[in-house]
Amino acid sequence: MKKYLENDEDVEILETWKDLKEYLTFRAKHDEWVQPFINELAAIGIPNHPLFFQTNCTNLSVQKNGYRLDVKDIDYEDPENLSCIEDTGLFLVFPYKDSMAVYPTRRIAYPSICRNIC
C-alpha cells in the first residue's frame, strides 16, 4: 500500500467511503501518538549552508535539566531526514522507549515549534 501524504505538498483526495476506510486503516496501522511534556522536548539544528557535512549528523547530544543526553545519529540518507536538512535543518528530540528520539520537522510545523521553543 502506498504511503499517504509523503510530502507536505501531497494532497490525497478521498472520493469514496472505501478510500476513506483504506486511509483510516493505514493510519491506524502506521501511526503512533507520542505525547511528551513540553519540558521534555529539545531541538537540534543540522546546518546545511554553505555545505552539508555528514559528521554534523553524528555524536549528537542535548542539554536537558542540567544533564547532557546523547541522541541517536541522524540517518542523512533517509529521504525524509535529507529533505528536512535541506529545508530547515530543525529536528525535534523527545523521550521515546528509553532513549531520545530524533524526528525531522516538516515545513508546516516549523513556525509553531519555533514560537513555542524560543
FENPE-V663915 format. One record per pair of residues at least 24 apart in sequence whose C-alpha atoms are under 10 Angstrom apart, sorted by sequence separation. I is the first residue (numbers start at 0). GAP is how many residues later the second one is. If there is no record, write none. Layout:
I_GAP / I_GAP
This chain:
1_24 / 2_24 / 39_24 / 70_24 / 79_24 / 80_24 / 82_24 / 89_24 / 0_25 / 38_25 / 39_25 / 79_25 / 80_25 / 38_26 / 79_26 / 2_27 / 43_27 / 71_27 / 73_27 / 74_27 / 45_28 / 56_28 / 70_28 / 71_28 / 72_28 / 73_28 / 69_29 / 70_29 / 71_29 / 72_29 / 73_29 / 68_30 / 69_30 / 70_30 / 71_30 / 73_30 / 61_31 / 68_31 / 69_31 / 70_31 / 60_32 / 51_33 / 51_34 / 48_36 / 47_37 / 48_37 / 45_38 / 46_38 / 47_38 / 61_38 / 45_39 / 46_39 / 47_39 / 60_39 / 44_40 / 45_40 / 47_40 / 48_40 / 46_41 / 47_41 / 45_42 / 46_42 / 59_42 / 44_43 / 45_43 / 46_43 / 44_44 / 45_44 / 43_45 / 44_45 / 45_45 / 42_46 / 43_46 / 44_46 / 42_47 / 43_47 / 44_47 / 42_48 / 43_48 / 41_49 / 42_49 / 43_49 / 41_50 / 42_50 / 40_51 / 41_51 / 42_51 / 40_52 / 41_52 / 39_53 / 40_53 / 41_53 / 39_54 / 40_54 / 38_55 / 39_55 / 37_56 / 36_57 / 35_58 / 36_58 / 41_58 / 43_58 / 34_59 / 35_59 / 40_59 / 42_59 / 43_59 / 33_60 / 34_60 / 35_60 / 39_60 / 41_60 / 42_60 / 43_60 / 33_61 / 34_61 / 42_61 / 33_62 / 42_62 / 42_70 / 42_71 / 6_73 / 5_74 / 42_74 / 41_75 / 6_76 / 40_76 / 37_78 / 38_78 / 37_79 / 7_98 / 8_98 / 6_99 / 7_99 / 8_99 / 6_100 / 7_100
